[in-house]
Amino acid sequence: MIHEIVIVGGGVGGVRIAKILSKWAGGTGGNGHHINITLINKSRYHIFYPNLYEVATAHIPEVFGHMPLDFFNLKSSAIYPLEDIFLDDLNVSVLEDEVVGINFKKNKVKLKKSPELHYDILVLAAGSETNYFNISGMRERALPLKSFFDALAIRNAVDEAFFRAPKNHIVKIAIGGGGFTGCELAGELVGYMKKLAQVHGRPEYYGECLIIEAAENLLSGAGTALQKKAKARLEKLGVKFKFKSPIQGVEGQEIILEDGAKIPYDVLVWTAGVKANDLTKSFSGVKLEKGACVAADKNLRVLPYKNVFGVGDIAYCVDEATGKSLPMTASVAIREAKYIAENIKRMILKKQLVNYKPHHAGFIIPLGGRYALLESRGIRLSGFLPWVAKQIIALHYWATLVGWIKAFGLWNRGLQIFIKND
Ligand SMILES: Cc1cc2nc3c(=O)[nH]c(=O)nc-3n(C[C@H](O)[C@H](O)[C@H](O)COP(=O)(O)OP(=O)(O)OC[C@H]3O[C@@H](n4cnc5c(N)ncnc54)[C@H](O)[C@@H]3O)c2cc1C
C-alpha cells in the first residue's frame, strides 16, 4: 500500500520530518509499506534563520558594481535549495507552490498554481509570520525580519540611511521589540553601523541603535539573570533602550509611543510580534489558540482530524514544567518533528502513538561578535564558549540535512564572512 504524506512547509520542522520518514521507508523500516512524501514550500529555499542577522548586517563592498563571491557564500549560509537537501531521497518530491486552503474532510490541499493534492496523512509545518498587532503605520513603515529578502532589505536600508543623511545628522536605527530577534539583531547592527560610518566618512557616534520595548526588561521569555546579562552586553556595545514604552503608531519618520512621546527614526525594524501563519485562519473545525496557532493534542495531532499533525511555530503546545506555551524556536520544532515522524510511522504500522512531552531545552543568544549567552537546564554561561556551542549546533544542523562534507563547506564559508564582519 502506498501512503501519501503531504507536508505543508519546507522549514525546520517540515524538512526534519521528511528526512526521518524518507530514511525509514527507504531502508527496511517501512515493513513493505511504501510512502510518497510531497513537501510543499512557497519558495525553493530552506531558510536557516539564525544566519539572517548576519545577512542583515553584512558589510560586503561591491567590486566594480558586481556582488563579490562573499555575497553568494553568505546567501548559501542562510538559504539552501530544498531540491539539494532531498537529492538522494527518492520518495520525497519538493513542490514549489503556495498552499491556499485545506479541505480536511476530503483530505485535499488547495494550491495556488497546481491542481489539488490528495493526502492520507498531512503535516502542517507552515511556520509563523510577523504580527503587527494592528499598530497604525507599522506594517507600512517598519521592516520585518522573517526571510532572506527581509534581511537584505534591512541591510540596504541601513546602508542607504548612512549614505543619504546629511553629515551632521545622527542616523537612528530603531528596533521595535527587545525579544530574542531584536536583541540579536541589535548586537550585530552596531558593528555594521560602525563600519558604515567609516565607509561614509562619519565619526562612529553618528549612528544610534535604539531598542524600544513595551516590557520593563529585554528577553521577556528568559530568566532574570540572562535578561541582565543581555542588557549589560548590549549597553557595552553601545545599544540604547527605551523600556515600558509600548508603540502606539508610526507616522512618517516618527514612532509614537502610548504616552504620546515621539521618537524620530531613519530605519525602523519590527521584531516584537509573531503569530501563526495566516493560513490557519482559513481552517474550518480546527481549534486555534494564542497567536492563531493550531491546538495540538498529546500526539501532536490537530484535532478533530486524526490524520493531521502540527509542528513548530504553527502548533500550540504547553510546557508541563512551566505551564507556559512553548516558544517559537527551531529546537522546539526539531523535537516535535521527531515525535511526529515516529507517530506517522506508528500510524502506518497500526501501532499505538507515543505521547509528546513538551519541553523547552533552553536558549543560546549570540549578542554581537564572538559572544553569546546560554541558558539550559539550570546552566548559565556567557562569552566565547556559548558562541562556539552555537556554531557547533549550526554545523550539526546542516550535517543532518546535507551530510557532513557539504555542511562543513557551507558552515565554514559563512563563518569566514561573519568573522570578517565582526
Ligand atoms: C531572524 C530569526 C532568527 C531565529 N533564530 C533562531 C535561533 O537562533 N534558534 C532557534 O531555535 N530559533 C530561531 N528562530 C526561530 C526559528 O527559526 C523558528 O522557530 C523555526 O524556523 C520554526 O520552524 P517551522 O518549521 O515551524 O517554520 P519555518 O522554519 O519558518 O518553516 C515554514 C516554511 O513554510 C513555508 N510556508 C509558509 N506558508 C506556506 C504556504 N502557504 N504554502 C507553502 N509553504 C509555506 C515557508 O516558506 C517556510 O519555508 C529564529 C527566527 C527568526 C525569524
The ligand as a Gaussian input file, in Angstrom:
#p B3LYP/6-31G(d) Opt

LIG

0 1
 C       15.572000      36.071000      12.404000
 C       15.256000      34.809000      13.148000
 C       16.261000      34.162000      13.857000
 C       15.984000      33.000000      14.568000
 N       16.997000      32.391000      15.257000
 C       16.749000      31.262000      15.956000
 C       17.785000      30.610000      16.680000
 O       18.920000      31.068000      16.710000
 N       17.463000      29.469000      17.347000
 C       16.215000      28.936000      17.342000
 O       15.988000      27.881000      17.967000
 N       15.208000      29.522000      16.671000
 C       15.440000      30.672000      15.974000
 N       14.428000      31.287000      15.282000
 C       13.086000      30.693000      15.302000
 C       13.023000      29.501000      14.335000
 O       13.597000      29.823000      13.110000
 C       11.594000      29.033000      14.136000
 O       11.023000      28.779000      15.385000
 C       11.567000      27.767000      13.284000
 O       12.050000      28.040000      11.993000
 C       10.157000      27.182000      13.207000
 O       10.136000      26.107000      12.331000
 P        8.841000      25.785000      11.456000
 O        9.133000      24.536000      10.726000
 O        7.645000      25.846000      12.328000
 O        8.702000      27.021000      10.474000
 P        9.721000      27.596000       9.387000
 O       11.085000      27.085000       9.605000
 O        9.518000      29.054000       9.364000
 O        9.173000      26.979000       8.037000
 C        7.934000      27.316000       7.487000
 C        8.028000      27.105000       5.993000
 O        6.709000      27.100000       5.443000
 C        6.712000      27.797000       4.219000
 N        5.346000      28.283000       4.005000
 C        4.682000      29.226000       4.701000
 N        3.439000      29.368000       4.246000
 C        3.296000      28.491000       3.241000
 C        2.222000      28.155000       2.365000
 N        1.037000      28.762000       2.460000
 N        2.434000      27.230000       1.419000
 C        3.643000      26.605000       1.311000
 N        4.674000      26.875000       2.121000
 C        4.514000      27.797000       3.077000
 C        7.714000      28.900000       4.415000
 O        8.212000      29.356000       3.177000
 C        8.789000      28.192000       5.268000
 O        9.779000      27.615000       4.468000
 C       14.682000      32.464000      14.563000
 C       13.673000      33.102000      13.827000
 C       13.953000      34.275000      13.149000
 C       12.851000      34.967000      12.378000

